[in-house]
Amino acid sequence: MQANPKLRQKSRSFALLTAMTLFAVLAITVQGHSQKITAINVPVAGTGAGQGTLAFGVNGSGEIVGYYYDANNVSHSFLRKPNGTFKEFDPAGSTGTFSIGINGEGAIPGWYYDVNNVIHGFVRAPNGTITTFDALGVGTGANQGTIAGDINDLGVIAGYYIDANNVSHGFLRSPDGDFTTFDAPGAGTGAGQGTFPQFFSCLTDLGASTGYYIDANNVDHGFVLSPDGSITTFEAPFAGTDAGQGTFGESINLKGETTGYYSDANNVDHGFLLNPDGGIITINALGAGTGANQGTIPEGNNAEGVIVGQYVDANNVDHGFVRATDGKITRFNAPGAGTGAGQGTIPLTNNREGAISGFYIDANNVYHGFVRTP
């Protein structure tokens, strides 16, 4: 069972945004040496190509959540404690489980596929109790259902659901189980279109969220959902306007700073930082390739405004980067990361304390999680 394709999609307004835009290419880059990188491998994870451990969210306590593929290519969720112990888990009836978010209390949202390949959301409480749920209006066919991607410290869950027409819609789920659904203005209503809040750091404790929507022409656009429920759409400068191109919001922090990437007219990816006043800074890591599906992809930004992500070089190898608040970019590779096309290091989340979680793909195309700590 594979994760929903929107999770790793790479072919993924302010009306006067261009006039307000600060456009700067940041190339102050150093190689990282002072951080400790620890591999994360669930003991029961498979060791074949396409198998292994994928780490995603990290909270302030250093707990890490993710999923792994076993020797039968079945996915299961895991929680790794700071002392290195693992707890694997699946909701009852799951044929494939995915978790990528975690809050400060250790609550974990996620989704799973049932025997009919219908998708259901769930939340795992810190005591291990799992509650499953389905959004209102959700489809009940194969590859339709509810995808819970993030949870804040108040217990609010953000995600999206896929309806009977294969259109996606955003939702927020309160701790008592009430749903609020939403669609970004301009979101398309055809199959594969709609609104997609993102994962693991897309939702703040104030209730702000970010993501992207796909319009009727299959072009992608960023959005920010405010705590009052209003939605502001935005475009990064020089984002492409053909199908599969555009702007992708990935993460938002308590300061209201949104990061993500855009795909230009040549399908090259560039990172961005959208400030609350509407100004945009473009982020390009030194060494990023300039060919199609290459470039810079920020994934997370913590409460301090430090951004982490990946860049894809001219040989289609992935590498990690950290962008400090002063704009300095530090590049790094996890030990053991492969150096072939489609291999390498993919950071995803960083907490306030500076820990970074993610995964790398080795020379045999096996996944391994990692945590990078100060």
VENBEL-V581796 format. One line per field, one symbol per residue. phi: phi as a letter, one per 40 degrees, with the letter a starting at -180 (. if undefined). burial: + if it has 24 or more other C-alpha atoms within 12 Angstrom, else -. A space follows every 10 residues. Layout:
phi: ???
burial: ???
This chain:
phi: .ccdcccbdb bc.ccbcdcc cbbaccbcbb ccbcccbbcb bcdcccbcdg bhbbcbcbbc cgcbbaabbc ccgccacabb cdcgcbbcaa ccgcbibbbb babccgcbci aabcccgccb cabbcdcgcb bcabccgccb cdgbhbbcba acccgcbbaa bbcccgcbbc abbcdcgcbb babcdgccbc dgbhbbdcbf abbcccgcab iabbccbgcc acabccdcgc bbcabccgcc bcdgbhbbcb abbccgcbbi abbccbgccb cabccdcgcb bcbbccgccb cdgbhbbcba bcccgcbbib bbcccgccbc abbcccgcbb cabcdgccbc dgbhbbcbbb cccgcbbiab bccbgccbca bbbc
burial: ++++-++--+ ++-+--+--- +-+--+--+- ------++++ ++-++++--+ ++++++++++ -+++++++++ --++++++++ +----+++++ +--+++++++ ++++-+++++ ++++--++++ +++++----- ++++++++++ --++++++++ +++-++++++ ++++++++++ +++-+---++ +++++++++- -+++++++++ +++++-++++ +++++--+++ ++++++---- ++++++++++ ++++++++++ ++++-+++++ ++++++++++ ++++++-+++ ++++++++++ -+++++++++ +++-++++++ ++++++++++ ++++--++++ +++++++++- -+++++++++ ++-+++++++ ++--++++++ +++-
